[in-house]
Amino acid sequence: MALYGGQKYGDYMANPQEKAWSDGYTVGKKGKPQTMNPFKKGGFMTAWQEGWQAGVKAREAAQ
């Protein structure tokens, strides 16, 4: 799942899983724990986790 720069919140209405990925990326990049995932199961949980992992990697690469 890709994050496209310049998107507004409304742009996610067509693909809400991208919003979940983006939210996970933001949390991961800020160094917050994966337990902050608001989704308990399903595609949104998976998208959020993938975004979180990408955010953590981006944070580590920036250090």
VOZAGU-480797 format. One record per residue: x, y, z of N, C-alpha, C in turn; residue in three letters; residue number from 1. Coordinates in steps of 0.05 Angstrom, whole numbers, plus 5000, padded with zeros to 4 digits. Example, Ala and Ser with C-alpha at 12.3 -4.5 7.8 and 13.67 -1.06 7.14 Angstrom:
2
n.X=5264, n.Y=4886, n.Z=5156, ca.X=5246, ca.Y=4910, ca.Z=5156, c.X=5264, c.Y=4934, c.Z=5156, code=ALA, pos=1 .
n.X=5257, n.Y=4955, n.Z=5142, ca.X=5273, ca.Y=4979, ca.Z=5143, c.X=5258, c.Y=5001, c.Z=5157, code=SER, pos=2 .
//
This chain:
63
n.X=5017, n.Y=4977, n.Z=5000, ca.X=5000, ca.Y=5000, ca.Z=5000, c.X=5018, c.Y=5025, c.Z=5000, code=MET, pos=1 .
n.X=5012, n.Y=5043, n.Z=4983, ca.X=5029, ca.Y=5067, ca.Z=4980, c.X=5015, c.Y=5091, c.Z=4993, code=ALA, pos=2 .
n.X=5032, n.Y=5109, n.Z=5002, ca.X=5022, ca.Y=5134, ca.Z=5013, c.X=5030, c.Y=5155, c.Z=4993, code=LEU, pos=3 .
n.X=5010, n.Y=5170, n.Z=4983, ca.X=5014, ca.Y=5190, ca.Z=4963, c.X=5015, c.Y=5217, c.Z=4976, code=TYR, pos=4 .
n.X=5036, n.Y=5232, n.Z=4971, ca.X=5039, ca.Y=5259, ca.Z=4983, c.X=5017, c.Y=5278, c.Z=4973, code=GLY, pos=5 .
n.X=5010, n.Y=5296, n.Z=4991, ca.X=4991, ca.Y=5317, ca.Z=4984, c.X=4962, c.Y=5309, c.Z=4986, code=GLY, pos=6 .
n.X=4956, n.Y=5285, n.Z=4996, ca.X=4928, ca.Y=5277, ca.Z=4998, c.X=4915, c.Y=5291, c.Z=5022, code=GLN, pos=7 .
n.X=4890, n.Y=5298, n.Z=5018, ca.X=4874, ca.Y=5309, ca.Z=5039, c.X=4858, c.Y=5286, c.Z=5052, code=LYS, pos=8 .
n.X=4847, n.Y=5290, n.Z=5075, ca.X=4832, ca.Y=5269, ca.Z=5089, c.X=4810, c.Y=5258, c.Z=5071, code=TYR, pos=9 .
n.X=4795, n.Y=5276, n.Z=5057, ca.X=4773, ca.Y=5267, ca.Z=5040, c.X=4782, c.Y=5248, c.Z=5017, code=GLY, pos=10 .
n.X=4807, n.Y=5250, n.Z=5009, ca.X=4817, ca.Y=5233, ca.Z=4988, c.X=4817, c.Y=5204, c.Z=4996, code=ASP, pos=11 .
n.X=4817, n.Y=5198, n.Z=5022, ca.X=4817, ca.Y=5171, ca.Z=5031, c.X=4790, c.Y=5157, c.Z=5030, code=TYR, pos=12 .
n.X=4770, n.Y=5172, n.Z=5024, ca.X=4743, ca.Y=5161, ca.Z=5024, c.X=4741, c.Y=5138, c.Z=5003, code=MET, pos=13 .
n.X=4755, n.Y=5140, n.Z=4981, ca.X=4755, ca.Y=5119, ca.Z=4961, c.X=4770, c.Y=5094, c.Z=4971, code=ALA, pos=14 .
n.X=4790, n.Y=5098, n.Z=4988, ca.X=4805, ca.Y=5075, ca.Z=4998, c.X=4812, c.Y=5080, c.Z=5027, code=ASN, pos=15 .
n.X=4793, n.Y=5073, n.Z=5045, ca.X=4797, ca.Y=5077, ca.Z=5074, c.X=4821, c.Y=5061, c.Z=5085, code=PRO, pos=16 .
n.X=4829, n.Y=5039, n.Z=5072, ca.X=4852, ca.Y=5025, ca.Z=5082, c.X=4877, c.Y=5041, c.Z=5079, code=GLN, pos=17 .
n.X=4878, n.Y=5059, n.Z=5059, ca.X=4902, ca.Y=5077, ca.Z=5057, c.X=4903, c.Y=5096, c.Z=5080, code=GLU, pos=18 .
n.X=4880, n.Y=5105, n.Z=5090, ca.X=4878, ca.Y=5122, ca.Z=5113, c.X=4889, c.Y=5107, c.Z=5138, code=LYS, pos=19 .
n.X=4881, n.Y=5082, n.Z=5140, ca.X=4891, ca.Y=5065, ca.Z=5163, c.X=4921, c.Y=5062, c.Z=5161, code=ALA, pos=20 .
n.X=4932, n.Y=5057, n.Z=5136, ca.X=4961, ca.Y=5055, ca.Z=5133, c.X=4975, c.Y=5081, c.Z=5140, code=TRP, pos=21 .
n.X=4964, n.Y=5103, n.Z=5131, ca.X=4976, ca.Y=5129, ca.Z=5137, c.X=4976, c.Y=5135, c.Z=5167, code=SER, pos=22 .
n.X=4954, n.Y=5129, n.Z=5180, ca.X=4953, ca.Y=5133, ca.Z=5209, c.X=4974, c.Y=5116, c.Z=5223, code=ASP, pos=23 .
n.X=4976, n.Y=5091, n.Z=5215, ca.X=4996, ca.Y=5073, ca.Z=5227, c.X=5025, c.Y=5083, c.Z=5222, code=GLY, pos=24 .
n.X=5029, n.Y=5093, n.Z=5198, ca.X=5056, ca.Y=5104, ca.Z=5191, c.X=5063, c.Y=5128, c.Z=5209, code=TYR, pos=25 .
n.X=5043, n.Y=5145, n.Z=5213, ca.X=5048, ca.Y=5168, ca.Z=5230, c.X=5055, c.Y=5160, c.Z=5259, code=THR, pos=26 .
n.X=5040, n.Y=5141, n.Z=5269, ca.X=5045, ca.Y=5131, ca.Z=5297, c.X=5072, c.Y=5118, c.Z=5299, code=VAL, pos=27 .
n.X=5079, n.Y=5102, n.Z=5279, ca.X=5105, ca.Y=5088, ca.Z=5279, c.X=5128, c.Y=5108, c.Z=5277, code=GLY, pos=28 .
n.X=5125, n.Y=5128, n.Z=5260, ca.X=5146, ca.Y=5147, ca.Z=5256, c.X=5151, c.Y=5164, c.Z=5281, code=LYS, pos=29 .
n.X=5130, n.Y=5168, n.Z=5297, ca.X=5132, ca.Y=5183, ca.Z=5322, c.X=5144, c.Y=5166, c.Z=5345, code=LYS, pos=30 .
n.X=5148, n.Y=5140, n.Z=5339, ca.X=5160, ca.Y=5123, ca.Z=5359, c.X=5140, c.Y=5112, c.Z=5380, code=GLY, pos=31 .
n.X=5115, n.Y=5113, n.Z=5373, ca.X=5094, ca.Y=5103, ca.Z=5392, c.X=5091, c.Y=5073, c.Z=5388, code=LYS, pos=32 .
n.X=5081, n.Y=5059, n.Z=5408, ca.X=5079, ca.Y=5030, ca.Z=5407, c.X=5057, c.Y=5020, c.Z=5388, code=PRO, pos=33 .
n.X=5062, n.Y=4996, n.Z=5378, ca.X=5043, ca.Y=4984, ca.Z=5359, c.X=5016, c.Y=4978, c.Z=5373, code=GLN, pos=34 .
n.X=5015, n.Y=4977, n.Z=5399, ca.X=4990, ca.Y=4972, ca.Z=5414, c.X=4970, c.Y=4995, c.Z=5410, code=THR, pos=35 .
n.X=4978, n.Y=5017, n.Z=5398, ca.X=4960, ca.Y=5040, ca.Z=5393, c.X=4942, c.Y=5034, c.Z=5370, code=MET, pos=36 .
n.X=4944, n.Y=5011, n.Z=5357, ca.X=4928, ca.Y=5003, ca.Z=5334, c.X=4898, c.Y=5003, c.Z=5343, code=ASN, pos=37 .
n.X=4881, n.Y=5019, n.Z=5331, ca.X=4853, ca.Y=5019, ca.Z=5339, c.X=4836, c.Y=4996, c.Z=5328, code=PRO, pos=38 .
n.X=4848, n.Y=4982, n.Z=5309, ca.X=4834, ca.Y=4960, ca.Z=5296, c.X=4841, c.Y=4933, c.Z=5308, code=PHE, pos=39 .
n.X=4822, n.Y=4916, n.Z=5313, ca.X=4827, ca.Y=4891, ca.Z=5326, c.X=4830, c.Y=4867, c.Z=5307, code=LYS, pos=40 .
n.X=4820, n.Y=4870, n.Z=5282, ca.X=4823, ca.Y=4848, ca.Z=5263, c.X=4815, c.Y=4859, c.Z=5235, code=LYS, pos=41 .
n.X=4822, n.Y=4843, n.Z=5215, ca.X=4814, ca.Y=4850, ca.Z=5188, c.X=4834, c.Y=4866, c.Z=5172, code=GLY, pos=42 .
n.X=4825, n.Y=4875, n.Z=5149, ca.X=4843, ca.Y=4889, ca.Z=5130, c.X=4853, c.Y=4915, c.Z=5141, code=GLY, pos=43 .
n.X=4837, n.Y=4929, n.Z=5157, ca.X=4846, ca.Y=4955, ca.Z=5168, c.X=4868, c.Y=4950, c.Z=5188, code=PHE, pos=44 .
n.X=4866, n.Y=4929, n.Z=5204, ca.X=4887, ca.Y=4923, ca.Z=5223, c.X=4913, c.Y=4917, c.Z=5208, code=MET, pos=45 .
n.X=4912, n.Y=4902, n.Z=5187, ca.X=4935, ca.Y=4895, ca.Z=5172, c.X=4948, c.Y=4919, c.Z=5159, code=THR, pos=46 .
n.X=4931, n.Y=4936, n.Z=5147, ca.X=4941, ca.Y=4961, ca.Z=5134, c.X=4954, c.Y=4979, c.Z=5155, code=ALA, pos=47 .
n.X=4942, n.Y=4981, n.Z=5178, ca.X=4953, ca.Y=4998, ca.Z=5199, c.X=4980, c.Y=4988, c.Z=5208, code=TRP, pos=48 .
n.X=4982, n.Y=4961, n.Z=5212, ca.X=5007, ca.Y=4949, ca.Z=5221, c.X=5029, c.Y=4953, c.Z=5200, code=GLN, pos=49 .
n.X=5022, n.Y=4950, n.Z=5174, ca.X=5042, ca.Y=4954, ca.Z=5153, c.X=5052, c.Y=4983, c.Z=5153, code=GLU, pos=50 .
n.X=5033, n.Y=5001, n.Z=5156, ca.X=5041, ca.Y=5029, ca.Z=5158, c.X=5058, c.Y=5035, c.Z=5182, code=GLY, pos=51 .
n.X=5051, n.Y=5023, n.Z=5205, ca.X=5067, ca.Y=5027, ca.Z=5229, c.X=5096, c.Y=5017, c.Z=5225, code=TRP, pos=52 .
n.X=5098, n.Y=4993, n.Z=5213, ca.X=5125, ca.Y=4982, ca.Z=5208, c.X=5141, c.Y=5000, c.Z=5190, code=GLN, pos=53 .
n.X=5128, n.Y=5010, n.Z=5169, ca.X=5142, ca.Y=5029, ca.Z=5151, c.X=5150, c.Y=5054, c.Z=5165, code=ALA, pos=54 .
n.X=5133, n.Y=5064, n.Z=5183, ca.X=5140, ca.Y=5088, ca.Z=5198, c.X=5164, c.Y=5083, c.Z=5217, code=GLY, pos=55 .
n.X=5164, n.Y=5060, n.Z=5229, ca.X=5187, ca.Y=5053, ca.Z=5247, c.X=5213, c.Y=5052, c.Z=5231, code=VAL, pos=56 .
n.X=5212, n.Y=5040, n.Z=5208, ca.X=5236, ca.Y=5038, ca.Z=5191, c.X=5245, c.Y=5066, c.Z=5182, code=LYS, pos=57 .
n.X=5226, n.Y=5083, n.Z=5175, ca.X=5233, ca.Y=5110, ca.Z=5167, c.X=5246, c.Y=5125, c.Z=5190, code=ALA, pos=58 .
n.X=5235, n.Y=5121, n.Z=5214, ca.X=5246, ca.Y=5135, ca.Z=5237, c.X=5275, c.Y=5125, c.Z=5243, code=ARG, pos=59 .
n.X=5279, n.Y=5099, n.Z=5241, ca.X=5305, ca.Y=5088, ca.Z=5246, c.X=5325, c.Y=5097, c.Z=5225, code=GLU, pos=60 .
n.X=5316, n.Y=5100, n.Z=5200, ca.X=5334, ca.Y=5108, ca.Z=5179, c.X=5342, c.Y=5138, c.Z=5182, code=ALA, pos=61 .
n.X=5325, n.Y=5153, n.Z=5194, ca.X=5330, ca.Y=5182, ca.Z=5198, c.X=5349, c.Y=5187, c.Z=5221, code=ALA, pos=62 .
n.X=5353, n.Y=5168, n.Z=5238, ca.X=5370, ca.Y=5172, ca.Z=5262, c.X=5399, c.Y=5168, c.Z=5255, code=GLN, pos=63 .
//
